Amino acid sequence: MGVLSQSQEAQLKKLLSRKVPCVFVGNTVKLDTALYADSRSVSYSYTYYFPKYFKEIWPKEEVVSEVRKKTDAYIDTVTYVSPDQQAQFKIYAGQVVPFPLGKKRALKAADVVAVEKAVDDYIKVIKAGKDKELGKAKTTFVGKGVNGYNFSICVKGWKGQTQYVYKVVVAELPATGQLIFSHFLYQYNAAVKAKYEALGNTLANEFNAE
């Protein structure tokens, strides 16, 4: 591989130094360890919290038969449902983006730009009402977070009586040269907003790439 020129190194350094948070504002709850537990996915490199009083549901098979794209076999999904069934969230994997993580000396600014383009393209999909889960939900907030080559998307929206808090993080697949879009989708009935909105903000903010 060729050696980067000074200008190329400077451009890469500038891209990797960017830090723009993607945060859901509004009411939050305190994550008391008596009621909440943290978890991490070794396979997909993200961390999250879940309420212990929510029911945890895994697919009957470890890998769900549905695949979102022919090139994407990463579809392990976990769902958590509130006792009154008025709120739930699920975490699932999405598209994969090639990235030379295993060869960091070969990392170029163009690699970071390509990941950001994939993120920007996905934001367009959401705004166009073509996201597989949100569909034609009305978005009230869409934000993008940047931390070097790790990106995140934060979305709030609604459809009918259903309110959505949606976060996508771009995390590293261990031991590969790829990044993966990991999704956190929280939804609740608007009639119980006072009970579940703050919880959604909190859990979404705690869903992060490692």
N, C-alpha and C positions, 0 to 999 in steps of 0.2 A: 504494500500500500504506500502511496506517496505521502510525503510530509506536508502538513498544512503550512501555507504561507502565513506571515504575520497578520495580514488582513483577515484571512480565513479564521485564524485562531481568535482574533479579536471579536469577529462576528459571532463565533460559537460561544465564546465566554460571555458576551452580552446576552445572548439568548438564554444561556443556562443560569444567569444571575437574576432573571426576572422572578418576582414573587408577587402575585396578585391573588388575594384570598377569594374563595367562593363560599360565601356564608349566608345562611338563612337567618334573617333578622326577625325579631318578634319575641313573644314569650317562650321561655324554655323551662325545663324541669331539672331538678338536681338528680343526678344518677346515683342514688343511694345503692350501695352494694347489696343491701337486703332485698331490693326489688329488681335490680338490673345486673346483668352479667355481660362481660365482654367476650368477644370471640374473634378469631382470626382465621383466614383461609390460607393455608400453606400453599395450596395449588394455584391460587389467583392473587396472592399478595395484597389482600385488603383486610382491614379490621373494622369491627362494628360492635355496638351494644344492642342488647335486646331485653325487653321486660320479661322477667321470669314467670309472670302470671299470664303471658300470652302463650297460646298453644303453638308448638313448633311442628311444622309439617314438612317432611321430605318426600320426594317422589318414591313410588314403590320400587323403581329401579334406580340405581345410583346415577345413571346417565339417562336423562329423559330422551325418549325416542325422537322427539321433534328437534330439528336443528334449524337455526334461523337463517343460516347461509350454508351453501354446500362446503365452503372452506372452513366452517366454524363448527367444531364438535364440542366446544366448551359450553355446556348447558346445564350443569348442576345447579339446581334451584332450591332454595329454602324459603318457606313462607311462615310468617308468624301472624296469628289471628287473636284478637282481643276476646275476652270471655263473653262479651255481649255481641260479638261479631259485627260491631259498628266501625272497627278500624282493623287494618292489616297492613303488613309490608312484606315484600319479597325481595330477595337478592339473587341476581342471576348474571351470567356472563354473556357478552356480546361479541362484537367483531374483533378481529386480531389485526394489528398493524406491524409490519416488519420493522425491526429496529436492531442496530448492531450492538446490543448491550454486552454480548460476549466478547466483543472486540472494541473496547472503549477507545483505544488509540485510533481507531478508524472512524470514530464518530465525527460527523460533519454537520455544519449548520443546516444543510439541506435535509438531513435526517429529522432534526427537530422541527423544521418548517413543514415537513410532510406529515408528521404527527398532528401538528396544530391544524393543518388543512383538513385532516380527517375529523378532528373535533369540530371545526367550523362547519364542515359539511353536515355533521350530525345535528348540530344546532339548527341548521336550515331544515332538516328533515322534521325535527320537532315542531318548529314554527309553521311548517307547511301542513301539519296535522297528519303526518305519515309515520310517526313512531308507532311501532307494533303494539305497544302497551297503552300509551296515552291516546292514540288515535286523534280525533278531531277535538280534543279538549282545548278550552280557551286558556291561553297562557297569560298569567298576570305578572310573572317575573321570569326572566331568563338571564343567567349570568355565567361567566366563564372564569375559572381559576387557573393560574399558571404558577408552577413551581419547577423551574428548569425545564426538563422534558416531560414532567408529570402535569397532566391537565385534568380539569374537572368541569362539569356542567351542572348548574343548579337551576331547577325549574319549579315554579309553583303554577298551578292551574286548576281548572274545574270543568266538570261536564255533568250537567243535570245536578243532582244532589251530592255528587261525589267530588271531594276536594283532593288534590294531589300534591305531594311533596316528592320531588324526583331528583335524584343525584346520580351522576355518572362519573366514575373516576377511571383514569387511565393508569393501570398498574403493570408491573413487570411480571411476566411469566418466568418463574424460576428456571435457570439453566437453559434458557433459549434466547434467541435474538429477536424477541417479539414483545410487544405491549398488547394489553387486552383491555377492552372497555368493560368495566364491571358496573352493574346497575343496582340502585337501591330505589324501590318504588313504594312509597307509603301513601295510603289512601284512607279516607274516613268520611262518614256521612256528615253533611253540613249541619244537620240538626244537633250534632254532638260536638260542635267545633270547640266549645269551651273546655270539653273534656280531653280532646285528642290533638288539637292543633299544636300546642306547646311541645307535646311528646314528639310529634313528627319533626318539628324544627330541630329538636335536640338530637334525635337519632340520626337524622340526615347529616347534621354537622359532624357527628362522630363517625360517619362512614368515610373512611379514608384509605388511600393507597399506603402501603407500608414504606 
